[in-house]
Amino acid sequence: MNETIQTLMNRKSVRKFTDQSVSDDTKQIVLEAAMHAPSAGAMMLYSIIEVEDQALKDILADSCDHQPFIATAPWLLLFIADYQRWFDYYKVSNAPALCAEFGRVPRTPQEGDFLLACMDTLIAAQNAVIAAEALGLGSCYIGDIVEHYEQIRDLFRLPRYAAPIVLLCFGYPTEDQKNRKPVERFDKKYIVHKNQYPSFSDQDLLNMFPKEDIIPNNPLGRLPQGQRNYIRKFTADFSIEMSRSVREMLKNWQQTNPNS
Ligand SMILES: Cc1cc2nc3c(=O)[nH]c(=O)nc-3n(C[C@H](O)[C@H](O)[C@H](O)COP(=O)(O)O)c2cc1C
Protein backbone atom coordinates (compact mmCIF):
# COMPACT_ATOMS: atom_id res chain seq x y z
CA MET A 1 0.00 0.00 0.00
CA ASN A 2 1.11 3.56 -0.63
CA GLU A 3 3.14 4.81 2.33
CA THR A 4 1.01 7.92 2.96
CA ILE A 5 -2.21 5.90 2.91
CA GLN A 6 -0.62 3.36 5.24
CA THR A 7 0.30 6.14 7.67
CA LEU A 8 -3.30 7.39 7.62
CA MET A 9 -4.75 3.91 8.11
CA ASN A 10 -2.35 2.90 10.89
CA ARG A 11 -2.74 6.01 13.04
CA LYS A 12 -4.31 5.46 16.47
CA SER A 13 -4.58 7.90 19.32
CA VAL A 14 -1.78 7.46 21.84
CA ARG A 15 -2.38 8.14 25.53
CA LYS A 16 0.65 6.48 27.13
CA PHE A 17 4.10 7.70 26.23
CA THR A 18 7.63 6.41 26.74
CA ASP A 19 10.17 8.65 28.46
CA GLN A 20 11.77 9.53 25.13
CA SER A 21 11.64 13.27 24.57
CA VAL A 22 10.82 14.80 21.21
CA SER A 23 13.86 16.27 19.49
CA ASP A 24 13.83 19.85 18.32
CA ASP A 25 14.29 18.69 14.70
CA THR A 26 11.18 16.53 14.92
CA LYS A 27 9.20 19.35 16.52
CA GLN A 28 10.20 21.76 13.76
CA ILE A 29 9.16 19.30 11.02
CA VAL A 30 5.77 18.76 12.67
CA LEU A 31 5.24 22.51 13.05
CA GLU A 32 6.28 23.19 9.45
CA ALA A 33 3.88 20.49 8.26
CA ALA A 34 1.07 22.10 10.26
CA MET A 35 1.86 25.46 8.68
CA HIS A 36 1.76 23.92 5.19
CA ALA A 37 -1.88 22.92 5.63
CA PRO A 38 -4.45 24.47 3.31
CA SER A 39 -5.67 27.75 4.75
CA ALA A 40 -8.60 29.97 3.75
CA GLY A 41 -7.13 32.77 1.62
CA ALA A 42 -3.71 31.65 2.94
CA MET A 43 -4.47 33.80 6.00
CA MET A 44 -3.33 31.13 8.49
CA LEU A 45 -6.05 32.08 10.92
CA TYR A 46 -4.49 30.22 13.82
CA SER A 47 -1.74 30.34 16.38
CA ILE A 48 0.04 27.40 17.94
CA ILE A 49 1.29 27.57 21.52
CA GLU A 50 3.85 25.01 22.67
CA VAL A 51 2.98 24.27 26.28
CA GLU A 52 6.31 23.52 27.96
CA ASP A 53 5.71 24.64 31.51
CA GLN A 54 4.89 21.60 33.68
CA ALA A 55 2.65 23.73 35.90
CA LEU A 56 0.55 24.64 32.86
CA LYS A 57 0.43 21.01 31.75
CA ASP A 58 -0.79 20.01 35.21
CA ILE A 59 -3.55 22.61 35.10
CA LEU A 60 -4.64 21.44 31.64
CA ALA A 61 -4.70 17.81 32.80
CA ASP A 62 -7.24 18.89 35.38
CA SER A 63 -9.24 21.48 33.44
CA CYS A 64 -9.62 19.18 30.41
CA ASP A 65 -12.03 16.86 32.22
CA HIS A 66 -9.38 15.37 34.52
CA GLN A 67 -7.20 13.47 32.06
CA PRO A 68 -3.88 12.90 33.88
CA PHE A 69 -2.08 11.61 30.79
CA ILE A 70 -2.06 15.17 29.42
CA ALA A 71 0.48 16.15 32.12
CA THR A 72 2.74 13.27 31.07
CA ALA A 73 2.86 14.06 27.34
CA PRO A 74 6.39 15.07 26.31
CA TRP A 75 5.07 17.70 23.90
CA LEU A 76 1.81 19.65 23.97
CA LEU A 77 0.49 21.99 21.29
CA LEU A 78 -2.44 24.28 21.86
CA PHE A 79 -4.17 25.26 18.62
CA ILE A 80 -5.91 28.61 18.69
CA ALA A 81 -8.37 29.97 16.14
CA ASP A 82 -6.86 33.40 15.72
CA TYR A 83 -8.45 36.41 14.07
CA GLN A 84 -6.75 38.79 16.47
CA ARG A 85 -3.52 38.96 14.48
CA TRP A 86 -5.34 39.84 11.25
CA PHE A 87 -7.74 42.26 12.93
CA ASP A 88 -4.81 44.09 14.53
CA TYR A 89 -3.06 44.06 11.15
CA TYR A 90 -6.13 45.63 9.51
CA LYS A 91 -6.17 48.32 12.17
CA VAL A 92 -2.46 49.10 11.99
CA SER A 93 -2.80 49.21 8.18
CA ASN A 94 -5.50 51.84 8.67
CA ALA A 95 -7.78 49.65 6.53
CA PRO A 96 -11.11 50.52 8.23
CA ALA A 97 -10.61 54.15 7.15
CA LEU A 98 -10.99 53.00 3.51
CA CYS A 99 -14.56 51.82 4.09
CA ALA A 100 -16.18 55.17 3.26
CA GLU A 101 -14.32 55.32 -0.06
CA PHE A 102 -15.30 51.77 -1.04
CA GLY A 103 -18.87 51.83 0.27
CA ARG A 104 -18.14 49.29 2.98
CA VAL A 105 -19.06 49.21 6.65
CA PRO A 106 -16.27 48.68 9.21
CA ARG A 107 -16.79 45.61 11.35
CA THR A 108 -15.23 43.35 13.93
CA PRO A 109 -14.59 39.58 13.54
CA GLN A 110 -17.89 37.72 13.74
CA GLU A 111 -19.34 34.21 13.72
CA GLY A 112 -18.37 33.42 10.11
CA ASP A 113 -14.82 34.54 10.80
CA PHE A 114 -14.78 32.36 13.91
CA LEU A 115 -15.83 29.30 11.95
CA LEU A 116 -13.36 29.98 9.14
CA ALA A 117 -10.57 30.34 11.70
CA CYS A 118 -11.69 27.06 13.31
CA MET A 119 -11.50 25.33 9.91
CA ASP A 120 -7.94 26.60 9.37
CA THR A 121 -6.96 25.63 12.89
CA LEU A 122 -8.21 22.06 12.75
CA ILE A 123 -6.77 21.40 9.31
CA ALA A 124 -3.36 22.60 10.54
CA ALA A 125 -3.70 20.42 13.65
CA GLN A 126 -4.47 17.35 11.58
CA ASN A 127 -1.43 18.01 9.38
CA ALA A 128 0.63 18.03 12.59
CA VAL A 129 -0.91 14.70 13.65
CA ILE A 130 -0.11 13.02 10.35
CA ALA A 131 3.40 14.45 10.14
CA ALA A 132 4.03 13.21 13.68
CA GLU A 133 2.66 9.77 12.83
CA ALA A 134 4.94 9.56 9.80
CA LEU A 135 7.88 10.19 12.16
CA GLY A 136 6.78 7.51 14.65
CA LEU A 137 5.44 10.08 17.09
CA GLY A 138 2.01 9.32 18.57
CA SER A 139 -0.64 11.91 19.29
CA CYS A 140 -3.99 12.46 20.92
CA TYR A 141 -6.48 15.26 20.45
CA ILE A 142 -8.00 16.84 23.54
CA GLY A 143 -11.35 18.42 22.74
CA ASP A 144 -11.96 19.29 26.39
CA ILE A 145 -9.69 22.30 25.93
CA VAL A 146 -12.82 24.25 24.96
CA GLU A 147 -14.11 23.86 28.54
CA HIS A 148 -13.43 26.55 31.19
CA TYR A 149 -12.84 29.19 28.52
CA GLU A 150 -12.23 32.00 31.02
CA GLN A 151 -9.49 30.02 32.80
CA ILE A 152 -7.74 29.01 29.56
CA ARG A 153 -8.01 32.58 28.21
CA ASP A 154 -6.33 33.97 31.33
CA LEU A 155 -3.69 31.23 31.57
CA PHE A 156 -2.48 31.76 28.01
CA ARG A 157 -3.31 35.49 27.83
CA LEU A 158 -5.58 34.99 24.86
CA PRO A 159 -6.94 38.20 23.41
CA ARG A 160 -10.59 38.59 22.41
CA TYR A 161 -10.39 37.05 18.92
CA ALA A 162 -8.15 34.12 19.86
CA ALA A 163 -10.15 31.04 20.79
CA PRO A 164 -8.71 27.74 22.07
CA ILE A 165 -9.96 25.01 19.71
CA VAL A 166 -7.93 21.89 20.29
CA LEU A 167 -5.01 20.61 22.34
CA LEU A 168 -2.66 17.99 20.92
CA CYS A 169 -0.56 15.65 23.07
CA PHE A 170 2.49 14.13 21.42
CA GLY A 171 4.93 11.45 22.51
CA TYR A 172 6.38 8.10 21.55
CA PRO A 173 3.89 5.27 22.13
CA THR A 174 4.55 2.57 24.72
CA GLU A 175 4.54 -1.02 23.40
CA ASP A 176 1.09 -1.59 24.79
CA GLN A 177 -0.24 1.48 22.99
CA LYS A 178 1.35 0.26 19.75
CA ASN A 179 -0.42 -3.06 20.16
CA ARG A 180 -3.76 -1.58 21.21
CA LYS A 181 -6.75 -2.69 19.16
CA PRO A 182 -7.77 0.08 16.73
CA VAL A 183 -11.11 1.77 17.37
CA GLU A 184 -13.58 0.47 14.78
CA ARG A 185 -15.23 2.82 12.32
CA PHE A 186 -18.91 2.79 11.35
CA ASP A 187 -19.91 1.12 8.14
CA LYS A 188 -19.46 3.50 5.19
CA LYS A 189 -23.22 3.53 4.52
CA TYR A 190 -23.70 5.64 7.66
CA ILE A 191 -21.12 8.19 6.69
CA VAL A 192 -20.83 8.56 2.91
CA HIS A 193 -23.85 9.49 0.79
CA LYS A 194 -24.53 10.56 -2.74
CA ASN A 195 -26.11 13.91 -3.51
CA GLN A 196 -28.49 14.06 -0.52
CA TYR A 197 -28.59 13.44 3.17
CA PRO A 198 -30.12 9.99 3.77
CA SER A 199 -33.00 8.99 5.98
CA PHE A 200 -32.13 6.12 8.29
CA SER A 201 -34.71 3.65 9.56
CA ASP A 202 -34.84 2.93 13.29
CA GLN A 203 -33.30 -0.44 12.55
CA ASP A 204 -30.48 1.11 10.51
CA LEU A 205 -29.64 3.29 13.48
CA LEU A 206 -29.82 0.43 15.94
CA ASN A 207 -27.45 -1.53 13.72
CA MET A 208 -24.89 1.27 13.65
CA PHE A 209 -22.95 -0.62 16.34
CA PRO A 210 -23.17 -4.18 15.01
CA LYS A 211 -21.48 -5.83 17.99
CA GLU A 212 -22.38 -5.70 21.65
CA ASP A 213 -19.42 -4.16 23.42
CA ILE A 214 -19.52 -4.90 27.12
CA ILE A 215 -17.03 -3.09 29.35
CA PRO A 216 -16.36 -5.23 32.46
CA ASN A 217 -16.49 -3.63 35.94
CA ASN A 218 -18.16 -0.51 34.62
CA PRO A 219 -21.62 0.53 35.84
CA LEU A 220 -22.54 1.70 32.32
CA GLY A 221 -20.62 -1.13 30.65
CA ARG A 222 -23.65 -3.36 29.99
CA LEU A 223 -25.77 -0.64 28.40
CA PRO A 224 -26.17 -0.56 24.62
CA GLN A 225 -23.95 2.10 23.01
CA GLY A 226 -26.79 4.55 22.33
CA GLN A 227 -27.68 4.65 26.03
CA ARG A 228 -24.11 4.44 27.28
CA ASN A 229 -22.91 7.36 25.16
CA TYR A 230 -25.89 9.50 26.15
CA ILE A 231 -25.12 9.07 29.85
CA ARG A 232 -21.33 8.90 29.68
CA LYS A 233 -20.88 11.84 27.30
CA PHE A 234 -23.92 13.74 25.96
CA THR A 235 -25.52 14.55 29.32
CA ALA A 236 -22.33 14.44 31.42
CA ASP A 237 -21.06 17.46 33.37
CA PHE A 238 -18.10 17.98 31.02
CA SER A 239 -20.46 18.25 28.03
CA ILE A 240 -22.64 20.78 29.81
CA GLU A 241 -19.52 22.78 30.75
CA MET A 242 -18.27 22.59 27.16
CA SER A 243 -21.41 24.26 25.83
CA ARG A 244 -21.42 26.89 28.57
CA SER A 245 -17.79 27.69 27.90
CA VAL A 246 -18.22 27.89 24.10
CA ARG A 247 -21.26 30.17 24.54
CA GLU A 248 -19.03 32.47 26.59
CA MET A 249 -16.25 32.31 23.98
CA LEU A 250 -18.69 33.10 21.17
CA LYS A 251 -19.92 36.26 22.89
CA ASN A 252 -16.62 37.85 21.83
CA TRP A 253 -17.45 37.31 18.18
CA GLN A 254 -21.11 38.28 18.31
CA GLN A 255 -20.57 41.97 18.93
CA THR A 256 -21.34 43.94 15.80
CA ASN A 257 -20.33 47.40 17.03
CA PRO A 258 -16.85 48.02 15.55
CA ASN A 259 -16.02 50.48 18.31
CA SER A 260 -16.61 47.98 21.10
C1 LIG B 1 -11.97 16.69 18.33
C2 LIG B 1 -11.45 15.51 19.11
C3 LIG B 1 -11.43 15.56 20.48
C4 LIG B 1 -10.91 14.50 21.22
N1 LIG B 1 -10.80 14.61 22.58
C5 LIG B 1 -10.23 13.62 23.27
C6 LIG B 1 -10.02 13.75 24.66
O1 LIG B 1 -10.34 14.77 25.28
N2 LIG B 1 -9.40 12.73 25.32
C7 LIG B 1 -9.00 11.59 24.67
O2 LIG B 1 -8.43 10.71 25.33
N3 LIG B 1 -9.19 11.42 23.34
C8 LIG B 1 -9.78 12.42 22.64
N4 LIG B 1 -9.93 12.29 21.28
C9 LIG B 1 -9.47 11.08 20.60
C10 LIG B 1 -10.65 10.20 20.20
O3 LIG B 1 -11.18 9.59 21.35
C11 LIG B 1 -10.18 9.16 19.18
O4 LIG B 1 -9.74 9.82 18.02
C12 LIG B 1 -11.29 8.17 18.81
O5 LIG B 1 -11.65 7.39 19.91
C13 LIG B 1 -10.86 7.26 17.68
O6 LIG B 1 -9.70 6.54 18.08
P1 LIG B 1 -8.36 6.61 17.25
O7 LIG B 1 -7.91 8.05 17.20
O8 LIG B 1 -7.39 5.76 18.04
O9 LIG B 1 -8.64 6.07 15.89
C14 LIG B 1 -10.46 13.34 20.54
C15 LIG B 1 -10.48 13.30 19.16
C16 LIG B 1 -10.96 14.38 18.44
C17 LIG B 1 -10.94 14.33 16.94
PDBQT file of the ligand as one rigid body, heavy atoms in Angstrom, charges set to zero:
ROOT
HETATM    1  C1  LIG A 301     -11.974  16.689  18.326  1.00  0.00    +0.000 C 
HETATM    2  C2  LIG A 301     -11.450  15.511  19.106  1.00  0.00    +0.000 A 
HETATM    3  C3  LIG A 301     -11.434  15.563  20.484  1.00  0.00    +0.000 A 
HETATM    4  C4  LIG A 301     -10.908  14.496  21.217  1.00  0.00    +0.000 A 
HETATM    5  N1  LIG A 301     -10.800  14.607  22.580  1.00  0.00    +0.000 NA
HETATM    6  C5  LIG A 301     -10.231  13.615  23.275  1.00  0.00    +0.000 A 
HETATM    7  C6  LIG A 301     -10.017  13.755  24.661  1.00  0.00    +0.000 A 
HETATM    8  O1  LIG A 301     -10.342  14.769  25.279  1.00  0.00    +0.000 OA
HETATM    9  N2  LIG A 301      -9.401  12.725  25.320  1.00  0.00    +0.000 N 
HETATM   10  C7  LIG A 301      -8.999  11.594  24.672  1.00  0.00    +0.000 A 
HETATM   11  O2  LIG A 301      -8.432  10.707  25.325  1.00  0.00    +0.000 OA
HETATM   12  N3  LIG A 301      -9.194  11.425  23.340  1.00  0.00    +0.000 NA
HETATM   13  C8  LIG A 301      -9.782  12.420  22.637  1.00  0.00    +0.000 A 
HETATM   14  N4  LIG A 301      -9.929  12.287  21.280  1.00  0.00    +0.000 N 
HETATM   15  C9  LIG A 301      -9.471  11.077  20.598  1.00  0.00    +0.000 C 
HETATM   16  C10 LIG A 301     -10.652  10.195  20.198  1.00  0.00    +0.000 C 
HETATM   17  O3  LIG A 301     -11.181   9.586  21.347  1.00  0.00    +0.000 OA
HETATM   18  C11 LIG A 301     -10.175   9.162  19.181  1.00  0.00    +0.000 C 
HETATM   19  O4  LIG A 301      -9.736   9.823  18.023  1.00  0.00    +0.000 OA
HETATM   20  C12 LIG A 301     -11.288   8.174  18.814  1.00  0.00    +0.000 C 
HETATM   21  O5  LIG A 301     -11.654   7.386  19.905  1.00  0.00    +0.000 OA
HETATM   22  C13 LIG A 301     -10.860   7.257  17.678  1.00  0.00    +0.000 C 
HETATM   23  O6  LIG A 301      -9.704   6.540  18.083  1.00  0.00    +0.000 OA
HETATM   24  P1  LIG A 301      -8.356   6.608  17.250  1.00  0.00    +0.000 P 
HETATM   25  O7  LIG A 301      -7.911   8.049  17.201  1.00  0.00    +0.000 OA
HETATM   26  O8  LIG A 301      -7.390   5.756  18.037  1.00  0.00    +0.000 OA
HETATM   27  O9  LIG A 301      -8.636   6.075  15.888  1.00  0.00    +0.000 OA
HETATM   28  C14 LIG A 301     -10.459  13.343  20.543  1.00  0.00    +0.000 A 
HETATM   29  C15 LIG A 301     -10.480  13.302  19.156  1.00  0.00    +0.000 A 
HETATM   30  C16 LIG A 301     -10.963  14.376  18.444  1.00  0.00    +0.000 A 
HETATM   31  C17 LIG A 301     -10.940  14.335  16.939  1.00  0.00    +0.000 C 
ENDROOT
TORSDOF 0
